[in-house]
Amino acid sequence: MSLSARVVNDVVQWIENNLDKPLHIQDMAKHAGYSIWYFQRMFTCHQGISLGRYIRERRLNLATQALLTTDMPIYEICLMYGFDSQQAFTRIFHKKFQCSPGLYRKTFREKS
């Protein structure tokens, strides 16, 4: 495994452990020991998607699991997984699933 692949894997693990916190590219680049510009390029090259999209997708996947497996209110789920607000979460969720988080929960829980 190349050095850059190891660095990206290390940062991915760091992201996974910190998805519930605000994540800043400056901190990740510093953690990796690279400039922001180079780190973003390296991450995209190894992961196939941008850093911002990777974080958003991971948070959305975890929040979606929580919608289906817990009775937590939607606003608590979105805050737990690092979304700035319920409105931001709903907008991102709707863009991916073409429905609101509440409707998704109701629809897919009924099918289970």
MMTF fields as JSON, N, C-alpha, C and O atoms, coordinates in Angstrom:
{
  "mmtfVersion": "1.0.0",
  "mmtfProducer": "UNKNOWN",
  "numBonds": 447,
  "numAtoms": 448,
  "numGroups": 112,
  "numChains": 1,
  "numModels": 1,
  "chainsPerModel": [1],
  "groupsPerChain": [112],
  "chainIdList": ["A"],
  "bondAtomList": [4, 2, 8, 6, 12, 10, 16, 14, 20, 18, 24, 22, 28, 26, 32, 30, 36, 34, 40, 38, 44, 42, 48, 46, 52, 50, 56, 54, 60, 58, 64, 62, 68, 66, 72, 70, 76, 74, 80, 78, 84, 82, 88, 86, 92, 90, 96, 94, 100, 98, 104, 102, 108, 106, 112, 110, 116, 114, 120, 118, 124, 122, 128, 126, 132, 130, 136, 134, 140, 138, 144, 142, 148, 146, 152, 150, 156, 154, 160, 158, 164, 162, 168, 166, 172, 170, 176, 174, 180, 178, 184, 182, 188, 186, 192, 190, 196, 194, 200, 198, 204, 202, 208, 206, 212, 210, 216, 214, 220, 218, 224, 222, 228, 226, 232, 230, 236, 234, 240, 238, 244, 242, 248, 246, 252, 250, 256, 254, 260, 258, 264, 262, 268, 266, 272, 270, 276, 274, 280, 278, 284, 282, 288, 286, 292, 290, 296, 294, 300, 298, 304, 302, 308, 306, 312, 310, 316, 314, 320, 318, 324, 322, 328, 326, 332, 330, 336, 334, 340, 338, 344, 342, 348, 346, 352, 350, 356, 354, 360, 358, 364, 362, 368, 366, 372, 370, 376, 374, 380, 378, 384, 382, 388, 386, 392, 390, 396, 394, 400, 398, 404, 402, 408, 406, 412, 410, 416, 414, 420, 418, 424, 422, 428, 426, 432, 430, 436, 434, 440, 438, 444, 442],
  "bondOrderList": [1, 1, 1, 1, 1, 1, 1, 1, 1, 1, 1, 1, 1, 1, 1, 1, 1, 1, 1, 1, 1, 1, 1, 1, 1, 1, 1, 1, 1, 1, 1, 1, 1, 1, 1, 1, 1, 1, 1, 1, 1, 1, 1, 1, 1, 1, 1, 1, 1, 1, 1, 1, 1, 1, 1, 1, 1, 1, 1, 1, 1, 1, 1, 1, 1, 1, 1, 1, 1, 1, 1, 1, 1, 1, 1, 1, 1, 1, 1, 1, 1, 1, 1, 1, 1, 1, 1, 1, 1, 1, 1, 1, 1, 1, 1, 1, 1, 1, 1, 1, 1, 1, 1, 1, 1, 1, 1, 1, 1, 1, 1],
  "groupList": [{"groupName": "MET", "atomNameList": ["N", "CA", "C", "O"], "elementList": ["N", "C", "C", "O"], "formalChargeList": [0, 0, 0, 0], "bondAtomList": [1, 0, 2, 1, 3, 2], "bondOrderList": [1, 1, 2], "singleLetterCode": "M", "chemCompType": "L-PEPTIDE LINKING"}, {"groupName": "SER", "atomNameList": ["N", "CA", "C", "O"], "elementList": ["N", "C", "C", "O"], "formalChargeList": [0, 0, 0, 0], "bondAtomList": [1, 0, 2, 1, 3, 2], "bondOrderList": [1, 1, 2], "singleLetterCode": "S", "chemCompType": "L-PEPTIDE LINKING"}, {"groupName": "LEU", "atomNameList": ["N", "CA", "C", "O"], "elementList": ["N", "C", "C", "O"], "formalChargeList": [0, 0, 0, 0], "bondAtomList": [1, 0, 2, 1, 3, 2], "bondOrderList": [1, 1, 2], "singleLetterCode": "L", "chemCompType": "L-PEPTIDE LINKING"}, {"groupName": "ALA", "atomNameList": ["N", "CA", "C", "O"], "elementList": ["N", "C", "C", "O"], "formalChargeList": [0, 0, 0, 0], "bondAtomList": [1, 0, 2, 1, 3, 2], "bondOrderList": [1, 1, 2], "singleLetterCode": "A", "chemCompType": "L-PEPTIDE LINKING"}, {"groupName": "ARG", "atomNameList": ["N", "CA", "C", "O"], "elementList": ["N", "C", "C", "O"], "formalChargeList": [0, 0, 0, 0], "bondAtomList": [1, 0, 2, 1, 3, 2], "bondOrderList": [1, 1, 2], "singleLetterCode": "R", "chemCompType": "L-PEPTIDE LINKING"}, {"groupName": "VAL", "atomNameList": ["N", "CA", "C", "O"], "elementList": ["N", "C", "C", "O"], "formalChargeList": [0, 0, 0, 0], "bondAtomList": [1, 0, 2, 1, 3, 2], "bondOrderList": [1, 1, 2], "singleLetterCode": "V", "chemCompType": "L-PEPTIDE LINKING"}, {"groupName": "ASN", "atomNameList": ["N", "CA", "C", "O"], "elementList": ["N", "C", "C", "O"], "formalChargeList": [0, 0, 0, 0], "bondAtomList": [1, 0, 2, 1, 3, 2], "bondOrderList": [1, 1, 2], "singleLetterCode": "N", "chemCompType": "L-PEPTIDE LINKING"}, {"groupName": "ASP", "atomNameList": ["N", "CA", "C", "O"], "elementList": ["N", "C", "C", "O"], "formalChargeList": [0, 0, 0, 0], "bondAtomList": [1, 0, 2, 1, 3, 2], "bondOrderList": [1, 1, 2], "singleLetterCode": "D", "chemCompType": "L-PEPTIDE LINKING"}, {"groupName": "GLN", "atomNameList": ["N", "CA", "C", "O"], "elementList": ["N", "C", "C", "O"], "formalChargeList": [0, 0, 0, 0], "bondAtomList": [1, 0, 2, 1, 3, 2], "bondOrderList": [1, 1, 2], "singleLetterCode": "Q", "chemCompType": "L-PEPTIDE LINKING"}, {"groupName": "TRP", "atomNameList": ["N", "CA", "C", "O"], "elementList": ["N", "C", "C", "O"], "formalChargeList": [0, 0, 0, 0], "bondAtomList": [1, 0, 2, 1, 3, 2], "bondOrderList": [1, 1, 2], "singleLetterCode": "W", "chemCompType": "L-PEPTIDE LINKING"}, {"groupName": "ILE", "atomNameList": ["N", "CA", "C", "O"], "elementList": ["N", "C", "C", "O"], "formalChargeList": [0, 0, 0, 0], "bondAtomList": [1, 0, 2, 1, 3, 2], "bondOrderList": [1, 1, 2], "singleLetterCode": "I", "chemCompType": "L-PEPTIDE LINKING"}, {"groupName": "GLU", "atomNameList": ["N", "CA", "C", "O"], "elementList": ["N", "C", "C", "O"], "formalChargeList": [0, 0, 0, 0], "bondAtomList": [1, 0, 2, 1, 3, 2], "bondOrderList": [1, 1, 2], "singleLetterCode": "E", "chemCompType": "L-PEPTIDE LINKING"}, {"groupName": "LYS", "atomNameList": ["N", "CA", "C", "O"], "elementList": ["N", "C", "C", "O"], "formalChargeList": [0, 0, 0, 0], "bondAtomList": [1, 0, 2, 1, 3, 2], "bondOrderList": [1, 1, 2], "singleLetterCode": "K", "chemCompType": "L-PEPTIDE LINKING"}, {"groupName": "PRO", "atomNameList": ["N", "CA", "C", "O"], "elementList": ["N", "C", "C", "O"], "formalChargeList": [0, 0, 0, 0], "bondAtomList": [1, 0, 2, 1, 3, 2], "bondOrderList": [1, 1, 2], "singleLetterCode": "P", "chemCompType": "L-PEPTIDE LINKING"}, {"groupName": "HIS", "atomNameList": ["N", "CA", "C", "O"], "elementList": ["N", "C", "C", "O"], "formalChargeList": [0, 0, 0, 0], "bondAtomList": [1, 0, 2, 1, 3, 2], "bondOrderList": [1, 1, 2], "singleLetterCode": "H", "chemCompType": "L-PEPTIDE LINKING"}, {"groupName": "GLY", "atomNameList": ["N", "CA", "C", "O"], "elementList": ["N", "C", "C", "O"], "formalChargeList": [0, 0, 0, 0], "bondAtomList": [1, 0, 2, 1, 3, 2], "bondOrderList": [1, 1, 2], "singleLetterCode": "G", "chemCompType": "PEPTIDE LINKING"}, {"groupName": "TYR", "atomNameList": ["N", "CA", "C", "O"], "elementList": ["N", "C", "C", "O"], "formalChargeList": [0, 0, 0, 0], "bondAtomList": [1, 0, 2, 1, 3, 2], "bondOrderList": [1, 1, 2], "singleLetterCode": "Y", "chemCompType": "L-PEPTIDE LINKING"}, {"groupName": "PHE", "atomNameList": ["N", "CA", "C", "O"], "elementList": ["N", "C", "C", "O"], "formalChargeList": [0, 0, 0, 0], "bondAtomList": [1, 0, 2, 1, 3, 2], "bondOrderList": [1, 1, 2], "singleLetterCode": "F", "chemCompType": "L-PEPTIDE LINKING"}, {"groupName": "THR", "atomNameList": ["N", "CA", "C", "O"], "elementList": ["N", "C", "C", "O"], "formalChargeList": [0, 0, 0, 0], "bondAtomList": [1, 0, 2, 1, 3, 2], "bondOrderList": [1, 1, 2], "singleLetterCode": "T", "chemCompType": "L-PEPTIDE LINKING"}, {"groupName": "CYS", "atomNameList": ["N", "CA", "C", "O"], "elementList": ["N", "C", "C", "O"], "formalChargeList": [0, 0, 0, 0], "bondAtomList": [1, 0, 2, 1, 3, 2], "bondOrderList": [1, 1, 2], "singleLetterCode": "C", "chemCompType": "L-PEPTIDE LINKING"}],
  "groupTypeList": [0, 1, 2, 1, 3, 4, 5, 5, 6, 7, 5, 5, 8, 9, 10, 11, 6, 6, 2, 7, 12, 13, 2, 14, 10, 8, 7, 0, 3, 12, 14, 3, 15, 16, 1, 10, 9, 16, 17, 8, 4, 0, 17, 18, 19, 14, 8, 15, 10, 1, 2, 15, 4, 16, 10, 4, 11, 4, 4, 2, 6, 2, 3, 18, 8, 3, 2, 2, 18, 18, 7, 0, 13, 10, 16, 11, 10, 19, 2, 0, 16, 15, 17, 7, 1, 8, 8, 3, 17, 18, 4, 10, 17, 14, 12, 12, 17, 8, 19, 1, 13, 15, 2, 16, 4, 12, 18, 17, 4, 11, 12, 1],
  "groupIdList": [1, 2, 3, 4, 5, 6, 7, 8, 9, 10, 11, 12, 13, 14, 15, 16, 17, 18, 19, 20, 21, 22, 23, 24, 25, 26, 27, 28, 29, 30, 31, 32, 33, 34, 35, 36, 37, 38, 39, 40, 41, 42, 43, 44, 45, 46, 47, 48, 49, 50, 51, 52, 53, 54, 55, 56, 57, 58, 59, 60, 61, 62, 63, 64, 65, 66, 67, 68, 69, 70, 71, 72, 73, 74, 75, 76, 77, 78, 79, 80, 81, 82, 83, 84, 85, 86, 87, 88, 89, 90, 91, 92, 93, 94, 95, 96, 97, 98, 99, 100, 101, 102, 103, 104, 105, 106, 107, 108, 109, 110, 111, 112],
  "secStructList": [7, 7, 2, 2, 2, 2, 2, 2, 2, 2, 2, 2, 2, 2, 2, 2, 2, 6, 6, 6, 1, 7, 7, 7, 2, 2, 2, 2, 2, 2, 2, 2, 6, 1, 7, 2, 2, 2, 2, 2, 2, 2, 2, 2, 2, 2, 2, 1, 1, 7, 2, 2, 2, 2, 2, 2, 2, 2, 2, 2, 2, 2, 2, 2, 2, 2, 2, 2, 2, 7, 7, 7, 7, 2, 2, 2, 2, 2, 2, 2, 6, 6, 7, 1, 7, 2, 2, 2, 2, 2, 2, 2, 2, 2, 2, 2, 2, 1, 1, 7, 2, 2, 2, 2, 2, 2, 2, 2, 2, 2, 2, 7],
  "xCoordList": [0.849, 0.0, 0.9, 1.874, 0.556, 1.362, 1.19, 0.244, 2.11, 2.045, 0.76, 0.1, 0.4, -0.811, -2.057, -2.991, -2.091, -3.238, -3.323, -4.416, -2.183, -2.182, -2.662, -3.417, -2.218, -2.637, -4.147, -4.821, -4.68, -6.124, -6.88, -7.898, -6.412, -7.08, -7.072, -8.057, -5.972, -5.875, -6.888, -7.554, -6.994, -7.943, -9.382, -10.245, -9.652, -10.999, -11.374, -12.5, -10.455, -10.721, -10.973, -11.869, -10.186, -10.366, -11.742, -12.415, -12.16, -13.49, -14.566, -15.494, -14.448, -15.446, -15.594, -16.697, -14.502, -14.53, -15.028, -15.27, -15.182, -15.551, -16.742, -16.918, -17.56, -18.692, -19.711, -20.486, -19.714, -20.673, -20.172, -20.847, -19.0, -18.402, -18.254, -18.29, -18.088, -17.782, -16.427, -15.447, -16.38, -15.141, -14.698, -15.489, -13.442, -12.908, -11.74, -10.864, -11.749, -10.702, -9.321, -8.351, -9.228, -7.931, -7.378, -6.188, -8.249, -7.818, -7.392, -6.397, -8.148, -7.816, -6.519, -5.694, -6.334, -5.097, -3.907, -2.85, -4.079, -3.005, -2.71, -1.549, -3.771, -3.62, -2.819, -1.987, -3.089, -2.404, -1.009, -0.172, -0.756, 0.548, 0.693, 1.804, -0.422, -0.398, -1.142, -1.885, -0.93, -1.702, -3.152, -3.437, -4.042, -5.467, -5.69, -6.367, -5.127, -5.316, -4.837, -5.564, -3.619, -3.06, -3.849, -4.109, -4.221, -4.961, -6.303, -6.683, -7.022, -8.308, -8.134, -8.923, -7.119, -6.861, -6.513, -7.014, -5.655, -5.234, -6.44, -6.598, -7.278, -8.456, -9.386, -9.828, -9.676, -10.572, -10.0, -10.738, -8.703, -8.048, -8.208, -8.497, -8.025, -8.086, -9.504, -9.771, -10.408, -11.765, -12.759, -13.826, -12.423, -13.319, -14.413, -15.199, -14.476, -15.42, -14.721, -13.706, -15.28, -14.666, -14.809, -15.669, -13.962, -13.989, -15.33, -15.909, -15.822, -17.11, -18.244, -19.099, -18.252, -19.309, -19.184, -20.191, -17.967, -17.759, -18.343, -19.073, -18.018, -18.509, -20.032, -20.691, -20.59, -22.045, -22.73, -23.737, -22.193, -22.783, -22.71, -23.675, -21.575, -21.441, -22.427, -23.094, -22.519, -23.464, -24.894, -25.697, -25.21, -26.562, -26.888, -28.002, -25.942, -26.165, -26.418, -27.32, -25.634, -25.827, -27.152, -27.848, -27.5, -28.773, -29.947, -30.955, -29.823, -30.88, -31.073, -32.207, -29.981, -30.084, -30.789, -31.626, -30.456, -31.083, -32.574, -33.368, -32.96, -34.385, -35.158, -36.283, -34.543, -35.229, -35.111, -35.926, -34.126, -33.877, -34.096, -33.982, -34.411, -34.658, -35.948, -36.502, -36.406, -37.563, -37.135, -37.959, -35.858, -35.355, -36.041, -36.309, -36.328, -36.869, -35.867, -34.654, -36.395, -35.551, -34.541, -33.39, -34.952, -34.01, -32.837, -31.727, -33.058, -31.951, -31.012, -29.793, -31.578, -30.764, -29.873, -28.678, -30.461, -29.643, -28.532, -27.431, -28.786, -27.732, -26.685, -25.494, -27.13, -26.202, -25.186, -24.04, -25.601, -24.707, -24.112, -23.701, -24.067, -23.28, -23.912, -23.212, -25.227, -25.88, -26.126, -26.439, -25.984, -26.094, -27.489, -27.642, -28.5, -29.881, -30.775, -30.361, -32.009, -32.955, -33.29, -33.508, -33.334, -33.622, -32.522, -32.81, -31.277, -30.163, -30.227, -30.041, -30.489, -30.609, -31.742, -31.568, -32.905, -34.068, -33.78, -34.16, -33.123, -32.798, -31.873, -32.119, -30.826, -29.881, -30.559, -30.353, -31.368, -32.081, -33.028, -33.057, -33.802, -34.774, -34.078, -34.587, -32.932, -32.18, -31.786, -31.806, -31.431, -31.013, -32.193, -32.186, -33.205, -34.284, -35.615, -36.569, -35.696, -36.907, -38.119, -39.26, -37.861, -38.935, -38.346, -37.128, -39.213, -38.746, -38.266, -38.643, -37.443, -37.018, -38.202, -38.196, -39.213, -40.384, -41.146, -41.543, -41.354, -42.057, -41.231, -41.779, -39.931, -39.042, -39.161, -39.31, -39.095, -39.202, -40.534, -40.57, -41.611, -42.948, -43.078, -43.571, -42.644, -42.782, -41.969, -42.49, -40.708, -39.845, -39.956, -39.592, -40.439, -40.721, -41.951, -42.016, -42.938, -44.157, -43.868, -44.553, -42.863, -42.521, -41.736, -41.68, -41.13, -40.297, -41.15, -40.62],
  "yCoordList": [-1.169, 0.0, 1.239, 1.319, 2.184, 3.404, 4.284, 4.124, 5.195, 6.125, 6.945, 7.126, 7.439, 8.262, 7.442, 7.962, 6.179, 5.323, 5.099, 5.099, 4.909, 4.735, 6.0, 5.939, 7.145, 8.425, 8.588, 8.954, 8.323, 8.456, 7.464, 7.825, 6.231, 5.249, 5.689, 5.499, 6.272, 6.784, 7.908, 7.952, 8.803, 9.915, 9.412, 9.921, 8.429, 7.846, 7.272, 7.458, 6.587, 6.045, 7.177, 7.087, 8.232, 9.4, 10.025, 10.41, 10.125, 10.659, 9.782, 10.291, 8.467, 7.541, 7.708, 7.593, 7.975, 8.139, 9.509, 9.732, 10.426, 11.799, 12.338, 13.554, 11.462, 11.91, 12.718, 13.481, 12.557, 13.284, 14.677, 15.409, 15.034, 16.33, 17.166, 16.627, 18.474, 19.282, 18.851, 18.732, 18.623, 18.209, 19.312, 19.808, 19.688, 20.765, 20.241, 19.541, 20.593, 20.144, 20.556, 19.82, 21.717, 22.173, 21.184, 20.87, 20.698, 19.752, 18.421, 17.828, 17.956, 16.678, 16.769, 15.857, 17.86, 18.043, 18.134, 17.56, 18.844, 18.961, 17.593, 17.222, 16.843, 15.491, 14.612, 13.807, 14.784, 13.991, 14.531, 13.805, 15.79, 16.379, 16.951, 17.035, 17.347, 17.894, 19.215, 19.569, 19.937, 21.162, 20.766, 19.633, 21.695, 21.432, 21.019, 20.026, 21.775, 21.496, 20.085, 19.323, 19.746, 18.436, 17.315, 16.276, 17.532, 16.502, 16.216, 15.054, 17.255, 17.042, 16.249, 15.349, 16.578, 15.84, 14.387, 13.478, 14.17, 12.819, 12.004, 10.845, 12.602, 11.905, 11.504, 10.358, 12.455, 12.178, 11.092, 10.232, 11.124, 10.114, 8.719, 7.768, 8.585, 7.269, 6.804, 5.603, 7.712, 7.329, 7.396, 6.786, 8.124, 8.228, 9.278, 9.492, 9.928, 11.025, 12.09, 11.828, 13.28, 14.364, 14.111, 13.347, 14.758, 14.629, 15.073, 14.384, 16.22, 16.719, 15.756, 15.52, 15.203, 14.252, 12.968, 12.405, 12.513, 11.309, 11.494, 10.635, 12.613, 12.878, 12.976, 12.392, 13.711, 13.866, 12.51, 12.233, 11.671, 10.349, 9.453, 8.762, 9.468, 8.645, 9.096, 8.271, 10.397, 10.92, 10.583, 10.2, 10.721, 10.426, 8.944, 8.6, 8.071, 6.63, 6.275, 5.493, 6.842, 6.567, 7.126, 6.48, 8.319, 8.918, 8.101, 7.936, 7.594, 6.77, 5.487, 5.071, 4.858, 3.667, 4.003, 3.234, 5.147, 5.558, 5.814, 5.521, 6.356, 6.569, 5.258, 5.202, 4.216, 2.929, 2.061, 1.161, 2.31, 1.396, 2.014, 1.324, 3.309, 3.947, 4.755, 4.986, 5.173, 6.066, 7.498, 8.331, 7.776, 9.123, 10.136, 9.843, 11.321, 12.376, 12.73, 12.632, 13.137, 13.442, 14.535, 14.455, 15.555, 16.638, 16.135, 16.648, 15.139, 14.575, 13.766, 13.812, 13.031, 12.236, 13.154, 12.9, 14.215, 15.085, 15.756, 15.929, 16.131, 16.738, 15.707, 16.016, 14.484, 13.432, 13.115, 12.771, 13.229, 12.884, 14.097, 14.014, 15.223, 16.355, 17.278, 18.084, 17.183, 18.126, 19.427, 19.409, 20.541, 21.848, 22.135, 22.808, 21.618, 21.866, 20.792, 20.041, 20.729, 19.772, 20.152, 19.272, 21.436, 21.877, 21.429, 20.964, 21.566, 21.128, 19.617, 19.139, 18.871, 17.416, 17.032, 16.181, 17.664, 17.346, 17.64, 16.854, 18.744, 19.109, 18.058, 17.608, 17.674, 16.676, 15.313, 14.604, 14.95, 13.676, 13.617, 12.628, 14.686, 14.724, 14.636, 14.001, 15.263, 15.221, 13.787, 13.409, 12.995, 11.613, 10.652, 9.786, 10.795, 9.802, 10.277, 9.502, 11.523, 12.105, 12.042, 11.964, 12.077, 12.164, 12.704, 12.768, 13.083, 13.615, 12.475, 11.323, 12.778, 11.743, 11.086, 9.878, 11.884, 11.33, 10.345, 9.28, 10.687, 9.787, 8.532, 7.432, 8.687, 7.536, 6.574, 5.366, 7.117, 6.301, 5.553, 4.345, 6.263, 5.656, 4.572, 3.479, 4.869, 3.937, 2.666, 1.563, 2.809, 1.638, 0.884, -0.291, 1.508, 0.769, -0.1, -1.203, 0.391, -0.382, -1.623, -2.635, -1.558, -2.701, -3.765, -4.918, -3.382, -4.332, -5.308, -6.178],
  "zCoordList": [0.0, 0.0, 0.0, 0.749, -0.842, -0.945, 0.294, 1.066, 0.458, 1.586, 1.536, 2.559, 0.354, 0.253, 0.572, 1.183, 0.173, 0.501, 2.006, 2.571, 2.655, 4.117, 4.814, 5.784, 4.311, 4.899, 4.761, 5.724, 3.578, 3.358, 4.232, 4.824, 4.328, 5.192, 6.646, 7.361, 7.085, 8.449, 8.677, 9.711, 7.713, 7.843, 7.771, 8.486, 6.928, 6.868, 8.232, 8.694, 8.868, 10.208, 11.198, 12.037, 11.1, 11.964, 11.743, 12.699, 10.469, 10.143, 10.769, 11.399, 10.599, 11.15, 12.66, 13.194, 13.336, 14.791, 15.229, 16.415, 14.283, 14.633, 13.847, 13.761, 13.273, 12.469, 13.263, 12.686, 14.559, 15.392, 15.77, 16.494, 15.284, 15.615, 14.34, 13.234, 14.496, 13.304, 12.733, 13.468, 11.446, 10.787, 9.839, 9.036, 9.937, 9.111, 8.288, 8.795, 7.014, 6.106, 6.603, 6.42, 7.226, 7.728, 8.757, 8.746, 9.644, 10.674, 10.064, 10.484, 9.075, 8.447, 7.661, 7.714, 6.935, 6.171, 7.122, 6.858, 8.21, 9.203, 9.819, 9.993, 10.15, 10.697, 9.728, 10.144, 8.426, 7.404, 7.086, 6.549, 7.413, 7.139, 5.743, 5.22, 5.129, 3.771, 3.712, 4.627, 2.623, 2.396, 2.126, 1.737, 2.335, 2.098, 0.651, 0.382, -0.274, -1.692, -2.054, -2.691, -1.648, -1.987, -1.31, -1.916, -0.066, 0.655, -0.009, -0.154, -0.413, -1.078, -2.373, -2.663, -3.135, -4.384, -4.095, -4.758, -3.106, -2.747, -2.265, -2.648, -1.437, -0.918, -2.062, -2.141, -2.942, -4.068, -4.966, -5.446, -5.196, -6.03, -5.434, -6.161, -4.132, -3.49, -3.178, -3.211, -2.88, -2.483, -3.636, -3.57, -4.677, -5.825, -5.662, -6.584, -4.519, -4.288, -3.447, -2.801, -3.47, -2.707, -1.212, -0.772, -0.455, 0.998, 1.571, 2.412, 1.119, 1.608, 1.322, 2.176, 0.126, -0.233, 0.589, 1.02, 0.802, 1.608, 3.006, 3.5, 3.634, 4.991, 4.995, 5.856, 4.039, 3.949, 3.767, 4.418, 2.892, 2.639, 3.875, 4.203, 4.554, 5.77, 6.836, 7.46, 7.043, 8.034, 7.647, 8.498, 6.385, 5.916, 6.077, 6.469, 5.782, 5.957, 7.417, 7.717, 8.321, 9.747, 10.243, 11.025, 9.793, 10.192, 9.655, 10.343, 8.439, 7.848, 8.65, 8.888, 9.067, 9.921, 11.222, 11.694, 11.806, 13.063, 12.873, 13.767, 11.726, 11.454, 11.496, 11.991, 10.974, 10.865, 12.111, 12.311, 12.94, 14.065, 15.437, 16.45, 15.484, 16.778, 16.712, 15.637, 17.868, 17.945, 18.251, 18.629, 18.088, 18.36, 17.455, 16.29, 17.977, 17.114, 16.012, 16.198, 14.88, 13.728, 14.054, 13.625, 14.805, 15.116, 15.948, 15.811, 16.811, 17.595, 16.708, 16.878, 15.77, 14.843, 14.011, 13.856, 13.48, 12.62, 13.415, 12.894, 14.64, 15.46, 15.876, 15.937, 16.163, 16.575, 15.478, 15.77, 14.23, 13.128, 12.428, 11.27, 13.13, 12.672, 11.654, 11.041, 11.455, 10.554, 11.313, 12.503, 10.626, 11.273, 11.817, 12.836, 11.129, 11.538, 10.94, 10.056, 11.435, 10.877, 9.435, 8.602, 9.134, 7.768, 6.805, 5.702, 7.218, 6.367, 6.15, 5.031, 7.217, 7.122, 6.178, 5.306, 6.355, 5.523, 4.056, 3.188, 3.764, 2.385, 1.753, 0.634, 2.46, 1.948, 1.819, 0.834, 2.819, 2.806, 1.608, 0.876, 1.418, 0.32, -1.032, -1.956, -1.146, -2.405, -2.761, -3.933, -1.761, -2.018, -2.154, -3.029, -1.298, -1.241, -1.826, -1.881, -2.258, -2.827, -1.888, -2.342, -0.597, 0.396, 1.693, 1.857, 2.594, 3.878, 4.776, 4.561, 5.774, 6.719, 7.439, 7.675, 7.785, 8.469, 7.598, 8.07, 6.339, 5.421, 5.163, 5.093, 5.024, 4.825, 6.001, 5.814, 7.205, 8.418, 8.431, 8.667, 8.18, 8.207, 7.138, 7.416, 5.934, 4.815, 5.02, 4.853, 5.378, 5.445, 6.759, 6.815, 7.801, 9.033, 8.859, 9.402, 8.098, 7.861, 7.032, 7.175, 6.168, 5.322, 6.077, 5.65, 7.2, 7.954, 8.726, 9.417]
}
